[in-house]
Amino acid sequence: MPRFASMLADGMQKRGHKVHVCYPKPYFFKIPLSAGFKKWLGYIDQYAIFPLQLQKKLRRNKQALLVFTDQALGPWVPLAKRRPHVIHCHDFLAQRSALGEIAENPTGFSGKLYQSYIRKGYKQGENFIAVSEKTRSDLHRFLDRKPAISEVVYNGLNQNFEPRNKAIAKKELCKKTGIPLDKGFLLHVGGNQWYKNRAGVVGLYSEWRKISNQTLPLLLIGLPPNQVIKDAVAQSPYKEDIHFISSAKDDIIRTAYAGASLLIFPSLAEGFGWPIAEAMASGCPVLTTAEAPMKEVAGQAGFLLRRMPAGIEEKKAWLQEGATLIEQVVTFTDDELKNVINTGIENAQRFNTEKAVDKIEAIYKTVLKNYLMQTKPTEDERN
């Protein structure tokens, strides 16, 4: 079960609610065919078989609240017509890409059709919960109308991220990884998706090394680098100081946050930006993009850099601006650094899982209450 759906299910069960998790099961997908054919067989499971199964379940309980844990489940939303429902919205990057709004992520013809199919579905919804103001803003733009309920509930951290003694954390990380990080290091956490801008991270690091007397290494935690990232590293004069950790366990990530001198997170876009909150909760300063939702998550505690431009000359200026910001953070006095860390920890307290689930539960109850009031028979109907 995806992490967010699991959080919701566990949280609601702990609060005394009955929860049934429904999802498409592979039937046609099990047929041994090539990957290309299997994708289409999977669509049969998702959009032909599963709706029939779900309708059968719904007939047994007409007042059950239907929770769609992602707006990408839009094709199933029509099943919730005239039933109480809530749609959780995370990000609209795929939707925006399909409409040509994101130049860095062009979408093919079939992808555009699929995103249109999703959009047609969730536009029939009435009640929404977004993970950020940016996501809610995108939602309203795509809906072209005001929904009955549209609330923002920030994601809660699903692990215990907390500050630790940096010297001990660095020493522990060195021992676990075999990488010389005991003098400090810069950190990035994320995958190879276009919007994570890993190549931009490498570029910022290389530009910073040119102007700095410090020689802190760069540690990137996430998937193994793709060819674009490998090429960026190969072109860096400081490639020997750039390290990757793939398939890192949670304790490695927590230790890395606690020991890092700075998290560099210059994403081109995000749905939320988990690493920003995770790093701050761990006592790690954060440099991120000065656009929503990144700056929304960072609040007043982050160091903001404009979004990386596409033009060569503009990108050079961007790298220099970012290098200057990095140098500013890594040369803070102890008192300055302490203030930055404390501000970050305070900001991260906004992202509490229990508080988030409490807010979500309250919205669920409001949706059910509104539904029951709307379907309650009038006195004339009772007579």
MOJOZI-V685062 format. One record per helix or strand. SS is the DSSP state (H for helix, E for strand). FROM is the first residue (numbers start at 1). TO is the last residue. If there is no record, write none. Layout:
# MOJOZI-V685062
{{SS	FROM	TO} {SS	FROM	TO}}
This chain:
# MOJOZI-V685062
{{H	3	14} {H	28	30} {H	35	60} {E	66	68} {H	71	80} {E	85	89} {H	93	98} {H	109	122} {E	127	130} {H	133	143} {E	149	152} {E	157	157} {H	166	177} {E	185	189} {H	194	196} {H	198	211} {E	217	222} {H	227	234} {H	239	241} {E	242	246} {H	250	259} {E	262	265} {H	274	281} {E	286	289} {H	294	301} {E	303	305} {H	312	330} {H	334	348} {E	352	352} {H	353	375} {H	379	382}}
